[in-house]
Amino acid sequence: MKIICAGEFNFFYIRSVIKIDMVILMKTSKRVKSISLSGIRKMFELVGEDSINLGLGEPDFDTPHHIRNAAVEALKESFTHYTVNKGILELREAISNKLECENNVEADPESIIVTVGASEALFMCMQAIVDSGDEVLVPDPGFVSYDACVKLSGGVSVPVKLEEENEFRMTPENVLENITDKTKAIVLNSPSNPTGAVMKKEDIKGVAEIADDHDLVLISDEIYEKIIYEGKHYSPGSFCENSVTINGFSKAYAMTGFRIGYVAANPELTEEMLKVHQYNTACASSISQKAALQALKGPQDSVGEMVAEFKRRRNLIVKRLNDMGVECSAPHGAFYVFPKIENSQEFVSESLKRDVVVVHGDAFGKYGSENVRFSYATSYEEIEEAMDRLENINF
């Protein structure tokens, strides 16, 4: 009988572990390996006890009382079971009415699916539309999920460069020069994350016409539609026959933790998305659906109050950054500024040393690599303190 000493045992043990790890690694999906974890969330994990977080896009307001009360009542009434896959009819009817009255978009309640946030709506939309090798035009800089969802569906993400000279708006000219015979869909986001850009009516209409002319699906992420300071929101669905409208309740109603959103499309596409939804989540939270219904049907004063406060914060952060020598124009919507900063990586690192969390622009695409995103979704007082900490930073 051979006696194995401790050193030999460790060697064989380590070799076995490495072999197991290699087998696991070899069996992972190439699609998943092709994407990275969100740069926003990575920065969020670096938040310390004394840090001020200007990195996360989450309103610091409490969810309005009447919405929370609706969730409480749902619990009291034991409304805690599965709903139909598409969501409760009363909520889908309210969403349909909202789309028609506010957005000039016709959507039958049966063509609407209530989702686990706008994030699920985006994911299942890509799964239902995109085949392997299909190209999808996405804004760059743009929200991190667009590129990832395209790749997870087996598609090819094609960045549409957004120019600062055009206020980071996606224009018909930008779109047209990127279309090929492999293009399947176009993603729009107005107001935009990370830039705060608000597309003009002629931009929206022009891109919608391009989508119709080339038989493309136009996917519109409208999660920030109510957070606009100058200008007006226009939904592509009012101009385009082949559009998908994605929206939710997280930003306008400070309901991030409720994880509730929706998607509206033509009946054929809705049925395909429903397949993904059924096997992915079955249905959105019953309690959150009741809260969302109250958000739509209840008083809207809180939305206006939040937007007014966001505008006050925007004006503060824009002024302070400009006073520091960071050239920063005032965005027209959402709650982000996205200035170009020399030595941007060093700026982000130095900000962290001063306990201020911001996100480097390369998290939002290759064309954001010289920029930094600041979120002003936190309080006015914390923004003041953050700017004080950054005032003498070298960049």
N, C-alpha and C positions, 0 to 999 in steps of 0.2 A: 504494500500500500504506500502510495506517495504522499508525503506530508507537505502541505503547502504553507509556506511561512506567510506572515502578515503582509510583507511587501509584495509577494506574488499574488496574494488574494486581492489586494488593492488594485494591482495592475489588471488582473482579469476582470474585476468589478468595473473599473473605469472603462476598459475596452468594451465591455458589454453595454454600459450606459451610452457610450458614444455610438455604438452600433445601433442601439434602439433609437437614439435621437436621429441618426441618419435615415433610418427607415421611415420614421414619422415625417421628417423633412421631405423625403422623396414623395410621400403620399399627399402632401398638401396641394391645394388647387393653384394652378398657375395664375388664374384670374385674380385670386385673393392676394397672391404674392406680388402682383403687379401694382398694387396700391399700398399707400402708407397710412398709418394712423393720422388722424387730423392734427395739424400743427396747432390749431386753436386749443384742442384738448390737452396737448402736450404742455402748452404754456399754462393752462389752467392748473395742471398738477404741480406747477412750480410755485403756486401761491403760498406764501408763508403767513404766519400769524399776523404780522404787521404790514403785509403787502396790500397795495391798492390795485384792484384788478380792473384794468382798462382793456382786457383781452377778450372777455366773454360777452356775447350778444344776448344778454338776458336782462329784461327790465327789472329794476330794483323795487318796483311798486308791488304792493300786495294785490292779489286778485280782488276785484270789487266785491263788496259784501253780498249783493244780490245773486252773484254767480256762485259764491261759496255756499250760500244758503240753499241754492238749488241742489248742490251736491249733497248737503246734509239731509235735505228732504228725501232725496233719492235713497239714501242709506236708511232713513227711518221707515220708508215705504218698502224696504227690502228689494229695491230695484237693482239687484246685484247678480243677475244671471246673464247668460248670453243674450244678445239681441240678434236680429236678422243680420246677415253678413254685411249688407250695404249700410246698415245703421238704421235707427228708428225712423219711421216715416215722417213723424212730426218735425224732426230735425232736418231731414232732407228737403222737406217742403219749405222750411224756413230758409235754408241755403239757396234753394231754387228762387225764392222770392227776392232774396238779397241780391243774387247775381243779376236778375232781371231789372230790378229797380235801381241798383247802384252801379252796375257794370255794363248794362245793356247787353247781357249775355243770356241767351235762352238755353235753359238746361232743365229738362224734365227730372223730377225727383228720382226716377228710375235710372237716370244717366249719371247719378251722383253716388259716390262711395265715401262714407265717413271713415277716416283712416287714423292710424296711431301717429298723429302729427303730420305736418307737411312732408317730413322726411320719408315716411312710409309711402306716401302718395308718389313722391319722386322715384323711389326705388321700384315700385311695382309698375309705374308708367314705363320706365326703361326696360324692365323685364318683358313687358307686353309688346313693346314696339321693336326693340333692337335685336337683330340677328348677328351672328358672328361676322365680323368684318364691316358691318354698317358703320358709317360715320355720323357723328352727332356734333353739331356746332355748339360750343359752349363759350360763354363770356370769359375773357381773361384780361385782367383779374376778375375772378368770380368765386362764388361760394364753393367750398371744398368738395361738397357732395356731388356736384355735377359730374366732374371728371371721374370720380370713384364709381358712381352708379353706372355710367356708360361702360367702364371697363368690367365691372362685375357682371354686366349683361353680355359680355363678349364683344362689345363694340369698340370703335376707335374714337377717342375724344379729340376733336379738332378745335384748338383754341382760336377764338376770334379776338384779335388784339383791340382793346379799348384804349383810345387815346385820351390823354389828359387834356389836350387842346379841345376835345369835344366833350369835356366834362365827364369823361368815362362812359358816355352813352353808347349803346350799340346802335349803329346806323345801318340803313339798307346797303350802303356801299361796302361796309365792313363784312356784312353777311354774304353779299353776292360774290365777292372775290374768293370766298372760301368754299363755295359749293362745287361739288364734283358729282359724277354719276353714282357715287357710293353714298352720298348724303341721304340720311333717312329722317333727321329731325333737327330742330333748332331750339335751343333753350334761351328764354328771355327771363330777366329778373329786374323788375323796376317797381319801386325803388330797390337799389342794389346793395347787396352785401358783397364786397367790403367797402365800396366807394361812396355810397349814399346817392348815386346818380339817379335821376328821374328822367325817363325817356319822354320825348315830346310826342305829340299826337302823330306828326308826320313820320317819326321814326317807327312807331308801332304799326301804323297803317302800311308803311312801305315794306317792313319785314313780313307783315301778314300777306301782302300781295305776292311777295317772292315765294312764300311758303305755298300759297295756292297755285301759283304758276308752275312750280316744280314738284307739286304733289308731295310736299313734306309735312310732317307733323310739327306744329308749333306749340312747344311746352312753355307755359307761362307761370313762373313762380311769383305769386303776388302776396307773399306773407307780410310784406311791409306796406301794403297799399294804403293803409290809413295813417301812416306816419310820413306825412308830406308837409313841408313848410312853405314852399313856393311851387307853383305849378299845380297840375292836376293828374290824377291817375287815369290811365286808359288801359282797358283790357283788350288784348289781341282777339279774344273771342267775339268781340263786337264787329271785327273786320274780317275774320278768317273762318272758313268753314271747317277746317281740319285742325282745330286748336284743342289744347288741354289746359284747363285752368286749375292750378294748385294753390290752395290757401289754407289758413289755419287760424287758431285763436291765441297762439303763444305770445305774439308781439303786441298786438293791439289791445288785448285784454289781460296781459300779464298772467297768462295761464300756461307757462312753460311746463310745469310739472304735471299738468292734466294730460299731456300728450294726445292732443285731439286736432285733427285737420280734416281736409276733404279734397276730393278731386272730381272734376266734372269734364265729361268728354262726350263724343257721339256714342250712340247705343252700342255699336259694334265694338269699339275700343273699350268701352266700360265693361262689357262682358268678358273681354280678355284680361283686363286688369283684375276683375273680380276673381278669376281663377288664382292669380298670384296672391291676392288678399286672403282668400279662403285658406290656402295651404300655409300661409305665412303667419297670420294673426287671427283668423276666423272673424273677429269683429273688434271694433274699438271698445274701450271701457264703457260699460253701461252708465256708470256714474258720471264720467266725463261728458258723455253725450247729453245728459240732462243739464249739466253746467253750460255746455256750448249752446244749447237751445235757449237758455236764459240770457246768455251773452248777446245773442242776436235779437231776442224779443224784448229784452229789458231796456232800461235807460242807457243812453250812450254818452252821458256827461263825462264819465271817467276817461273815455277815449280822448276827448278834446282836452281835458285837463292834463293828461299824460303828454300829449303832443306839444302843448304849450310849454310844459316843463322841459321836454327834450329840446325844444328850440332854444330855451334859455341856456341850457347846458351846452348846446352846439355853439352858440355865440361866445360863451366863455372859453371853451377849449380852442376854438379857432383864433380868438384874440390872443390867448396866452401863447399858443404855438408861434404865431406870427411875431409876437413880442420877443420870443426866444430866438428868432431868426429862422424858424422853420416856415417856409412859404406854404400856406394852407388856405385853400379857398373853402367857402362855406357850402357844404353839400345841401341838396334840396330835399332829401328824404332819408329814411332809416335813422340809425343813431351811431354812425361811424364817420370818422374822417380818415383820409388815406393819403397823407402827404408824402412827397418824395423827399428822402433824407439822405444826404451824403454819408457814406459809411454806415448804412442802415443796420447791418449786422452788429457792428460795434455799439450802435445806439441802443439796440434791443438788449444787448448784454449789460451795458452800463445801467440801463433802466432797471433791470432785475437786481443789480447790486444796490440800487436805491429803493428797492421794494416797490417798484411800479411795474406791473405786468402789461406788456403790449405784444402784438403779434407781428412778426416779420412778414412782409408782403409776399414772399415766395410760397407761403402757405396757400395762396390764392391763385397760383399759376406763375408761369415763367415771366410774364410781363409785369408782375408786381414785385420783382426782386429788388427794386430800388426804393420801395415804399415801405411804410409801416402803418398798420391799422390801429387806431385808437377807438375804443368804444366809449361813448358817453352815456351808457345805460345805467351807470352808477350815479350816486348823489352829487349834487352841485358842490357840496362841501368836500367830498372826496376828490373830485376833479381839481378843485382849488389846491388841495394838499398835494396831489400828484404833480401838478404843474410846478408847485414850489420845490418839490424834490428834484425835478428835472431841470430847473431853471438854469443852472450853470454847467450843464452837461456839455462835454466836448464832442463834436461830431463833424 
